[in-house]
Amino acid sequence: MPPCITERAILVVSREWTQQVEWQMHSARISDETYRRAVAAFGEQGLVELLGVNGYYVLVAALMNGARTAPAGAAFEALRRFPD
């Protein structure tokens, strides 16, 4: 999934759920035009599916971070935070 699509999904989800912290971390409002373009690109069903995937992996990431789940092997380099 391209990062710009992921970012838009995060914005849509945080706004729908009125999640102020997530919203502020990911900045600008999604315009009606952007929403229309997303529906045009993915269809309403595709957009709903994208939101579902996003929501599921937000949950998985939060659970794994909270449980301090480590990678299976030492072969993986630790992910660094995205630059601000």
N, C-alpha and C positions, 0 to 999 in steps of 0.2 A: 504494500500500500504506500503510495507516495506520501511523504511527510506533510505536504499541504492538505491532503485529504484527511489525514489523521488529525491534524490541528483543527480543521473545521469540525470534525466529529466531536472533538473535545469541547469546543465552544458551544455547539448545539446542545450537547448533553448537560454541560454545566449551567447553561441558561435555562433549559427546560426544568432542571431540578433546583433552580435558584441557588446554586452553589457559588457563593460570592468569592471565596478564596480561589477556587479553580478558575472562575471567570476572570478575576483580576490577573492571575498568573498567565493567562493566555490571551489577554488584551481585548481587542476591538469587538464590537457588536457585529453579528452576522446580519448583513442587510437582507431585505426581502429579495433583492436581485440575486444574491449569493445562494439563498435558499432555493430560489427558482432554478438557478443553474445546476445546483446539486440534484434536484429532482429531475431536471432535463438529462443530466449525465447518467444518473443511476436509476431513475424511476422512483416512485414513492416506495415501492416494495424494497428496492435496492438500498435506498436511504435508510429505511427502517432496519434492514439487515446490517448495514454498516454501523448504525447506532447500537444495535445489539452486540455486535462483535466488540465494539469499543467498550461498551459497558461491562461485558464479560471480562475483558482483559484488564480493565481498571480494577475490578474485584480481585482477579487472580494476582495482579501485581501487589495490591495492598495486603492481601493475605500472605503472600510469600515474603514480602518485606517485613511484615509484622512478626512472622515466624522465623525470620532470619534464615531463610532457606538458601543454602549454598549450592553452587553448581556441582554437578556430579563428579567432575574431574578437575584437576589443577591445570588442564590444558587451555582453559579459557582465561583470557585477560579480563580483569574486572572492568565493567562499564564505568565510564566517567560521566559526570553530569554534563548535560548540554550546556554550551556557553550561554550566558545571559544576553 
